[in-house]
Amino acid sequence: MGSLSEYRNWDIDWEMTPEDAVMLYLEWGNHPWDSKFTPVTSKNDYTNYFTVYMWDDRPRVLFVRRNSEEARELLSIDLPKDIAERFRKSVSGLKGNYPINAEVREWIENQMNN
C-alpha cells in the first residue's frame, strides 16, 4: 500500500472525521446549514482524510478517499506502540473508527516529510 510520504502532496482534509464523512457523502440530506464543510453536489466530490482504526488489537491509521459511492482505503499503517497505547487509553479501549488527535496528526505529518 505504500508509505505516508507518497501522500505528502495530496489534498488532505485534516478536519474530516469518520462521522462527518458519512454525513456528507452517504446522507446527503443530513447536511446542517452551519456545517464547516461544503455540501456534496455531485459524485465527483470527494475527500481524503485520516482515521484511527481500532477494531482489532493493533491501532492503525487509515488514509481514506471517500465519495458518495465508496470509501477507498488508500493506506493502512500501524501506529507506533507508545502512540497507540495513549490513543487506546484516550478512547477507553473501545473499538471503532476515530478521528485522529493532535499527537497522531503530528506523527503522520512527520512520517510524510521523512
C-alpha positions in Angstrom: 0.0 0.0 0.0 2.9 2.4 0.2 4.1 4.9 2.8 2.8 8.2 4.1 5.5 10.1 2.3 3.8 9.2 -1.0 0.7 11.3 0.0 2.5 14.4 1.2 1.3 16.5 -1.7 -2.3 15.3 -1.7 -5.1 17.5 -0.7 -5.9 16.3 2.8 -8.9 17.4 4.9 -7.4 17.3 8.4 -10.7 18.3 10.0 -12.8 15.5 8.4 -14.0 12.8 10.9 -15.4 9.4 10.0 -18.8 10.7 11.2 -18.7 13.8 9.1 -17.6 11.8 6.0 -20.7 9.6 6.4 -23.0 12.5 6.9 -21.7 14.4 3.9 -21.3 11.6 1.4 -23.9 9.0 2.4 -26.6 11.1 4.0 -26.8 14.0 1.5 -29.9 15.4 3.1 -28.4 15.4 6.6 -26.1 18.4 6.0 -26.6 21.1 8.6 -26.8 24.7 7.3 -24.0 25.8 9.6 -21.6 23.0 8.7 -17.9 23.7 8.3 -17.9 21.5 5.2 -19.1 22.4 1.7 -22.1 20.4 0.7 -21.6 17.5 -1.7 -23.2 18.3 -5.0 -22.1 15.5 -7.3 -20.5 12.1 -7.5 -17.2 13.9 -8.4 -16.9 15.4 -5.0 -14.5 13.6 -2.7 -12.5 14.0 0.5 -9.2 12.5 1.6 -8.8 12.1 5.4 -7.2 10.0 8.1 -8.9 8.0 10.8 -7.7 5.7 13.6 -8.9 2.1 13.1 -9.5 0.4 16.5 -11.4 -2.7 15.5 -8.5 -5.1 16.1 -5.6 -5.4 18.5 -3.3 -3.0 16.7 -4.5 0.6 16.4 -3.7 1.8 12.9 -4.1 4.9 10.8 -6.1 4.6 7.6 -5.9 7.1 4.8 -9.3 7.1 3.1 -10.7 8.7 0.0 -14.5 8.9 0.2 -17.1 10.0 -2.3 -20.8 9.2 -2.5 -20.2 5.8 -4.0 -17.4 4.3 -1.9 -14.8 4.7 0.8 -11.4 3.6 -0.6 -8.7 2.7 1.9 -5.5 4.1 0.3 -3.1 3.3 3.1 -3.1 1.4 6.4 -0.2 1.7 8.8 0.2 0.7 12.4 0.7 3.4 14.9 3.9 3.2 17.0 3.3 1.3 20.2 3.6 4.3 22.5 1.2 6.5 20.5 -1.1 3.5 20.0 -1.3 2.9 23.8 -2.0 6.6 24.6 -4.7 6.7 21.9 -6.3 3.4 23.1 -6.5 5.0 26.6 -8.0 8.2 25.3 -10.9 6.2 23.9 -11.2 3.9 26.9 -10.1 0.9 24.7 -13.4 1.0 22.8 -13.5 -0.5 19.3 -14.4 1.8 16.4 -13.1 4.3 13.9 -12.0 7.5 15.4 -10.9 10.9 14.3 -7.1 11.5 14.6 -6.0 13.6 17.6 -3.1 16.1 17.7 -0.5 13.6 18.6 -1.5 11.2 15.7 -1.6 14.1 13.3 1.9 15.2 14.3 3.2 11.7 13.8 1.5 11.4 10.4 3.0 14.8 9.2 6.5 13.8 10.4 6.2 10.5 8.5 5.0 12.3 5.4 8.1 14.6 5.5 10.6 11.8 6.0 
